Amino acid sequence: MAAAADRCGGRARSPRGVEPTVHALTRPPSKTQAGEGTKCPVRSVQSGLVLSSATNSIVDAPRRPAADTPSGPGSRSSGRDRATFGRKRDMKKWKPAVCLVGAATAAVLVAGCSGDGEAASEHTAASSKAAEPSIDLKVLNTGKYPTSPRPPFPRSTPANILQVEGQRMAEYIVVPFEIDQDLTNAKLPTMVITGKNNMKAVMAPEPVDVPANDAVVGGYVATAGTPDSSLRAGNQRSINNMVVRYLTPADAGKAADQMAAASAKAENATTTKIDGLPDTTVIKKDDGDKQTIMAYTPHNTYVLYQWYQTTTKQQDLLEPTIKKAVTLQGKLIDQFPATPTKAEAKAKGIEAKDPMIDQNKVLIYALPYSDEELKKSTGMPSGSMRAVYGPRGMAMTSSDPVTDFNVLSEVGSTANGVERSTVYRARDDAGAKKIVDTFVAANRTQGMGNVAGPQGLPIAKCQSKAVNESTMFICLVQKGRYVGSVTSNNKADAYQQISAQYTILTKADQNAK
């Protein structure tokens, strides 16, 4: 279940830490590559390409460092147990913050407000009277946190369009458990790909530095392994599933060929094919007690890349798993409504518009980080924060991805805002209640104990668990169709966050589409 506070991904993080995956055929990400409080250029300095917000296309631009680079997806931000990549205090060990079920930060449209701050909608009034006790907002201790929604976000700009496009793509990336049902332990790198530089957190420098990768536009990578118990049982498996977009199909084809050749040469391995995947180039390596396979597949303007490792006794899983991954991922990425490049828009005779940062008007309701905090350490790669994700995007960084994906899909929570907190919006009040109930129950199975909520907010559901040398607190609260989730290692701070989050949700548009 994903907890939500620091978006190690999206909701609240899970009590488990998300550790970087260490590959044989790829290099383990360095702290810088993984995004431990550092910035990486959004685009490769060699190519100097960025998406232009003015033309919504890829054009030559001044070579300058980008705003930030994500490093591994992480857990959700607040609330539930997202497999969080750790808050500031945990970053050095790459431990996720405790992300318990259901804590993502989502923003919602601002509704008309009455004098006391309650949303002036019949839906809100009716549901609040029927489902919750009267809450006096004046007695809530919200500390330093804002109590009103943010203004609507604009369209993306050259500074953040690659991050926004990668966040949008996350919903069209196959979640590891859909490939191998046991791959439920989210790991680094799980993140937005903004160019060649942060691809090196996923694979070795040799395949990344091939000439064809100067045409990289962006992408997304999800990483997961089997639970820790599988390691003790000798059944450990792990996977990287990455999709990278290129300027043209020809560029993607060249990149797949060049990267496969570079990987094989660097590892002194050979390339081969798998029956049923004529376009896929595969590289295998025998590491004694472990067997590794990598696959490069050109697919329209994309390259599909999978890295999968098993113990030697499980090596019969290698080829079937890669075939399943490539097949599922190819079908899913075909559904992605990618923002057209300048050349694509011209060829289609359409006006290209930059993607909206928050087209569903849900991120405006999430508790924010400052721009400076995002550049430093929030527990998640900065490019993956201040984002809106659907059920798949939320599951990528969850400590309980199957539960998160299933419940969010079931209740129609298709746009969830993730920043300091996580905000979910179900299709109706009953769906929101199910999110809370499911996340709280899932958190209990992970050892979270119930604790009293903040004074004046009896409807808040708070839980805690000792993690390393501190205690992690997670709180969720429902207001109509919305659920807010926060997490903190300080009880008073968690209470202030959830009180502020509730106050914001009283002003949310309960009739939003």
C-alpha positions in Angstrom: 0.0 0.0 0.0 1.5 3.2 -0.7 1.8 5.7 1.8 2.0 9.2 0.9 4.1 11.7 2.2 7.2 12.3 0.3 6.6 11.2 -3.0 8.8 8.6 -3.1 6.4 8.0 -5.6 3.1 8.9 -4.9 1.4 8.1 -1.8 2.6 7.5 1.5 5.7 5.4 1.6 6.0 2.0 2.7 7.9 1.1 5.9 10.3 -0.9 3.7 13.2 0.9 2.1 13.6 1.0 -1.6 17.1 -0.1 -2.4 18.8 0.6 -5.7 18.9 -2.4 -7.9 22.5 -3.6 -8.6 22.9 -5.1 -12.0 25.6 -7.2 -13.5 25.0 -6.0 -17.1 24.4 -2.5 -16.0 26.1 -0.2 -13.5 24.5 0.4 -10.1 23.4 4.0 -10.0 25.7 6.4 -8.2 24.2 8.7 -5.6 24.3 11.5 -8.2 22.7 9.4 -10.9 20.1 8.3 -8.5 19.2 11.8 -7.6 20.3 12.0 -4.0 19.7 15.6 -3.5 21.5 16.5 -6.7 20.5 18.0 -10.0 21.2 16.5 -13.4 20.6 18.1 -16.7 17.3 17.4 -18.2 18.8 16.9 -21.6 22.1 15.7 -22.9 24.5 18.5 -23.3 25.7 16.8 -26.4 22.4 17.1 -28.1 21.2 20.4 -26.7 17.6 19.4 -27.4 14.6 20.4 -25.3 11.0 20.5 -26.0 9.9 24.0 -26.8 6.9 25.2 -25.0 6.3 27.7 -27.7 6.1 25.2 -30.4 5.5 22.0 -28.4 8.3 20.5 -30.4 11.8 19.4 -30.1 14.1 22.2 -31.2 17.7 23.2 -30.8 18.0 25.2 -27.6 20.8 26.7 -25.5 22.8 24.1 -23.8 22.0 24.6 -20.2 21.5 22.4 -17.2 18.0 21.3 -16.6 16.0 21.9 -13.5 16.4 18.6 -12.0 16.6 14.9 -12.7 14.6 12.2 -11.0 16.2 9.2 -9.9 14.1 6.5 -9.0 10.5 6.5 -8.7 9.6 6.2 -5.3 6.9 5.9 -3.1 3.9 7.9 -2.9 3.9 10.9 -0.9 1.8 10.9 2.1 -0.6 8.5 3.4 -0.2 5.1 2.3 2.7 3.0 1.9 4.4 3.9 -1.1 7.7 2.4 -1.6 9.3 5.5 -0.7 12.7 6.3 -1.6 13.1 7.9 1.7 12.8 11.3 3.1 15.7 13.5 3.7 17.0 11.6 6.7 16.9 8.4 4.8 18.4 9.4 1.5 21.9 8.3 2.2 20.7 4.8 2.8 18.1 5.0 0.0 15.5 4.0 2.4 11.9 4.9 1.5 10.0 6.9 3.9 7.1 5.0 5.4 4.5 5.3 2.8 1.4 3.7 3.9 -1.6 3.0 1.8 -3.1 5.9 0.3 -1.2 9.0 0.7 -0.7 10.8 -2.5 -1.0 14.5 -3.0 -3.7 15.4 -5.5 -5.1 18.7 -6.3 -8.7 19.5 -7.1 -10.6 22.4 -8.7 -11.4 25.2 -6.3 -15.1 25.4 -5.6 -17.0 28.5 -4.5 -16.5 28.9 -0.8 -18.7 30.0 2.0 -17.4 32.3 4.8 -16.1 29.4 6.9 -14.1 27.9 4.1 -16.4 25.0 3.3 -17.0 24.4 -0.4 -20.3 25.9 -1.4 -21.6 23.0 -3.4 -24.7 21.0 -2.7 -22.8 17.8 -3.1 -20.3 18.8 -0.5 -22.9 20.0 1.9 -25.0 17.0 1.6 -22.2 14.5 2.0 -20.6 16.2 4.9 -23.8 16.4 6.8 -24.5 12.7 6.2 -21.0 11.3 6.6 -19.0 13.2 9.0 -19.2 15.2 12.3 -19.1 18.9 12.2 -15.5 20.1 12.0 -14.6 23.6 13.3 -11.8 24.6 11.0 -10.9 27.5 13.3 -9.6 25.0 16.0 -7.4 23.0 13.7 -3.6 23.5 14.1 -2.3 23.8 10.6 1.1 25.2 11.5 3.1 26.7 8.6 1.1 24.8 6.0 -1.3 26.5 3.5 -5.0 26.0 3.9 -6.2 27.0 0.5 -5.7 25.3 -2.9 -3.1 26.7 -5.2 -4.0 28.7 -8.3 -4.4 26.5 -11.4 -1.2 25.3 -12.9 -0.3 26.6 -16.3 1.0 24.7 -19.3 4.4 23.3 -19.1 7.4 25.3 -20.1 10.9 24.5 -21.6 12.1 24.1 -18.0 9.7 21.3 -17.1 8.0 19.9 -20.2 10.2 16.8 -20.2 9.3 16.1 -16.6 5.6 16.6 -17.3 5.7 14.4 -20.4 7.5 11.7 -18.5 4.9 11.9 -15.7 2.2 11.5 -18.2 3.9 8.5 -19.8 4.1 6.7 -16.4 0.4 5.6 -16.8 1.5 3.8 -20.0 4.4 1.9 -18.5 3.7 -1.7 -17.5 4.0 -2.1 -13.7 6.5 -4.8 -12.8 3.9 -7.0 -11.1 2.0 -7.2 -14.4 5.0 -8.8 -15.9 5.9 -11.1 -13.0 3.4 -11.2 -10.2 6.1 -11.5 -7.5 7.8 -8.2 -8.5 6.2 -6.1 -5.8 9.2 -4.5 -4.1 9.7 -1.1 -5.7 13.3 -0.2 -6.2 15.5 2.5 -7.7 15.6 3.6 -10.4 11.9 4.3 -10.9 11.6 7.8 -12.4 11.1 10.1 -15.3 13.8 10.0 -18.0 14.6 13.5 -19.2 17.6 12.7 -21.4 20.8 10.8 -21.7 22.2 11.9 -18.4 19.7 10.2 -16.2 19.5 7.1 -18.4 22.9 6.3 -16.8 21.0 5.6 -13.6 19.4 2.7 -15.5 22.2 1.3 -17.7 25.9 1.4 -18.2 27.6 4.4 -19.8 28.5 2.5 -23.0 25.0 2.0 -24.3 23.8 5.4 -23.1 26.6 7.2 -24.9 25.9 5.8 -28.4 25.4 8.5 -31.1 21.8 7.7 -31.7 20.9 8.7 -28.2 21.4 12.3 -29.1 17.8 12.0 -30.4 16.4 11.0 -27.1 13.2 12.9 -26.1 12.4 11.4 -22.7 10.8 8.4 -21.1 10.1 6.6 -17.9 11.6 3.6 -16.1 10.1 1.3 -13.4 12.2 -1.0 -11.3 11.1 -3.7 -8.8 12.2 -6.9 -7.2 10.8 -9.8 -5.3 10.1 -9.3 -1.6 13.0 -9.7 0.8 11.6 -13.1 1.8 12.4 -14.4 -1.7 16.1 -13.6 -1.1 16.2 -15.8 2.0 14.4 -18.5 0.0 16.8 -18.2 -2.9 14.1 -17.1 -5.3 15.2 -13.5 -5.9 14.3 -11.8 -9.2 14.3 -8.2 -10.3 13.5 -6.1 -13.4 14.0 -2.7 -15.1 11.2 -1.8 -17.5 12.0 1.4 -19.4 10.5 3.1 -22.4 12.5 5.9 -24.1 11.1 8.1 -26.8 13.1 9.4 -29.8 12.5 12.0 -32.5 11.7 9.6 -35.2 11.2 5.8 -35.7 14.5 5.7 -37.6 16.2 7.2 -34.6 14.6 4.6 -32.3 15.8 1.8 -34.6 19.4 3.1 -34.7 19.4 3.6 -30.9 18.1 0.0 -30.2 20.8 -1.5 -32.5 23.6 0.7 -31.2 22.7 0.2 -27.5 22.5 -3.5 -27.9 25.8 -3.7 -29.6 27.5 -1.5 -27.0 26.0 -3.5 -24.1 27.2 -6.8 -25.6 30.7 -5.4 -26.2 31.0 -3.9 -22.7 30.0 -7.1 -21.0 31.8 -9.4 -23.4 28.5 -11.1 -24.2 26.8 -12.0 -27.4 23.5 -10.8 -28.9 20.7 -13.2 -29.9 17.0 -13.4 -30.7 14.0 -14.9 -29.0 11.3 -16.8 -30.9 8.3 -14.6 -31.3 10.1 -11.3 -31.0 11.8 -10.8 -34.3 12.5 -7.1 -33.7 14.0 -7.6 -30.2 17.8 -8.0 -29.7 18.6 -9.9 -26.5 21.8 -10.1 -24.5 22.4 -12.9 -21.9 25.0 -13.2 -19.3 25.8 -16.0 -16.9 27.0 -14.7 -13.5 27.3 -18.0 -11.8 24.5 -18.1 -9.3 22.6 -15.4 -11.3 21.4 -15.2 -14.8 20.7 -11.9 -16.6 18.9 -11.0 -19.8 18.6 -7.6 -21.4 16.2 -6.8 -24.3 16.2 -3.8 -26.8 13.1 -3.4 -29.0 12.5 -0.5 -31.4 8.8 0.2 -31.4 7.7 3.2 -33.6 9.3 6.2 -32.0 10.2 4.3 -28.8 12.8 1.9 -27.6 11.5 -0.7 -25.1 14.2 -1.8 -22.7 14.0 -4.6 -20.2 16.7 -5.9 -17.8 15.6 -9.0 -15.9 17.7 -11.2 -13.5 16.9 -14.4 -11.7 18.8 -17.0 -9.8 20.3 -19.8 -11.9 17.7 -22.3 -10.7 15.0 -20.0 -12.1 16.6 -19.3 -15.5 13.7 -20.9 -17.3 11.8 -17.8 -16.5 14.1 -15.5 -18.4 12.8 -15.7 -22.0 9.1 -16.1 -21.2 9.2 -13.1 -18.9 11.0 -10.9 -21.5 8.4 -12.0 -24.2 5.6 -11.1 -21.9 7.2 -7.7 -20.9 7.8 -6.7 -24.6 4.4 -7.7 -25.7 2.5 -6.0 -22.9 4.7 -2.8 -23.1 4.4 -2.5 -26.8 0.6 -2.6 -26.6 0.4 -0.2 -23.7 2.7 2.5 -25.0 0.7 2.6 -28.3 -2.1 4.1 -26.2 0.0 7.0 -24.9 -1.2 10.4 -26.3 2.3 11.8 -26.6 2.8 15.5 -27.0 3.8 15.9 -30.7 7.2 17.3 -31.6 7.4 20.2 -33.9 8.0 17.9 -36.9 5.1 15.6 -35.9 2.7 18.5 -35.5 3.7 20.0 -38.9 3.3 16.6 -40.6 -0.2 16.1 -39.1 -1.2 19.7 -39.8 -2.1 20.4 -36.2 -1.4 23.1 -33.7 0.9 21.7 -31.0 0.2 22.7 -27.4 2.4 22.0 -24.5 0.8 19.6 -22.0 -0.9 20.9 -18.9 0.9 20.4 -15.6 -2.4 19.6 -13.9 -5.1 19.1 -16.5 -7.3 17.3 -14.1 -7.2 20.1 -11.5 -6.2 17.8 -8.6 -2.6 18.7 -7.9 -3.7 22.1 -6.7 -5.1 20.5 -3.6 -1.9 18.8 -2.5 0.3 20.3 0.1 3.2 21.8 -1.8 7.0 21.8 -1.5 8.8 25.0 -2.3 10.9 25.0 -5.5 14.0 25.0 -3.4 12.8 21.9 -1.5 12.2 20.1 -4.8 15.7 20.9 -5.9 17.1 19.4 -2.8 15.8 16.3 -1.1 12.1 15.3 -0.8 12.7 11.5 -0.8 11.8 11.2 -4.5 13.5 12.2 -7.7 12.5 15.8 -8.2 11.4 15.3 -11.8 8.9 12.7 -10.5 7.4 15.0 -7.9 4.8 17.8 -8.3 3.0 15.3 -10.5 -0.4 13.8 -11.4 -0.5 10.0 -11.7 -3.1 7.4 -12.5 -3.3 3.9 -10.9 -0.2 2.6 -12.7 1.9 5.6 -11.9 0.9 5.4 -8.3 1.6 1.7 -8.2 5.1 2.1 -9.5 6.4 3.5 -6.2 4.1 1.8 -3.8 5.1 -0.7 -1.2 1.9 -2.6 -2.1 1.5 -2.0 -5.8 -1.2 -4.6 -6.4 -3.5 -3.3 -3.8 -3.0 0.3 -4.9 -3.5 -0.4 -8.5 -6.6 -2.4 -7.9 -8.4 -0.1 -5.5 -7.6 3.1 -7.5 -8.8 1.5 -10.7 -11.9 0.2 -9.0 -13.0 3.5 -7.6 -12.1 5.6 -10.6 -9.2 7.5 -9.0 -7.6 8.1 -12.3 -5.8 11.4 -11.5 -4.0 11.6 -8.2 -1.9 14.6 -7.2 1.5 14.0 -5.6 3.8 16.4 -3.9 4.3 16.9 -0.1 1.0 15.2 0.3 -1.0 12.9 -1.9 -4.5 13.7 -3.0 -6.8 11.1 -4.5 -10.1 11.8 -6.2 -12.6 8.9 -6.6 -15.6 9.0 -8.8 -17.8 9.3 -5.7 -17.8 9.5 -1.9 -18.1 5.8 -1.4 -15.0 5.3 -3.6 -13.0 7.7 -1.4 -14.1 5.9 1.7 -12.9 2.6 0.1 -9.5 4.1 -0.5 -9.2 5.1 3.1 -10.4 1.8 4.5 -8.2 -0.2 2.1 -5.1 1.8 2.8 -5.6 1.7 6.6 -6.2 -2.1 6.6 -3.2 -2.6 4.3 -1.0 -0.5 6.6 -2.0 -2.7 9.5 -0.7 -5.8 7.7 2.7 -4.0 7.4 2.9 -3.4 11.1 1.3 0.1 11.4 -0.6 0.7 14.6 -3.6 3.0 14.9 -3.0 6.3 16.8 -5.3 9.1 17.8 -5.7 11.8 15.2 -5.2 15.6 15.7 -7.4 17.6 18.1 -10.5 18.8 16.3 -10.3 16.4 13.4 -11.7 13.1 14.6 -12.3 11.8 11.1 -8.6 11.6 10.4 -7.2 8.1 10.3 -3.6 8.1 11.7 -1.1 5.2 12.1 2.5 4.9 13.2 5.4 2.5 13.1 8.9 2.5 14.3 11.3 2.7 11.3 15.0 2.5 11.9 15.7 5.0 14.8 12.5 7.0 14.5 8.8 6.7 14.2 6.9 7.2 11.0 3.4 8.7 11.2 0.8 8.5 8.4 -2.6 10.2 8.4 -5.4 10.0 5.9 -8.6 12.1 5.7 -11.6 12.0 3.5 -13.7 14.9 2.3 -16.4 13.9 -0.2 -14.7 12.3 -3.2 -11.2 13.3 -2.1 -8.7 11.6 0.2 -5.6 13.4 1.5 -2.6 11.4 2.7 0.4 12.8 4.6 3.4 11.2 6.3 6.1 12.5 8.7 8.5 11.3 11.2 7.2 13.9 13.6 3.7 13.5 15.1 3.0 17.2 15.5 4.1 17.8 11.9 1.9 15.0 10.6 -1.1 16.4 12.5 -0.5 19.9 11.2 -0.2 18.5 7.6 -3.4 16.5 7.8 -5.3 19.4 9.4 -4.1 21.7 6.6 -4.9 19.1 4.0 -8.4 18.7 5.3 -9.0 22.4 5.3 -7.9 22.6 1.6 -10.2 19.7 0.7 -13.2 21.6 2.1 -12.6 24.0 -0.7 -12.2 21.3 -3.4 -14.6 21.0 -6.4 -16.7 17.9 -5.6 -18.2 18.0 -9.1 -14.9 18.0 -10.9 -14.7 15.8 -14.0 
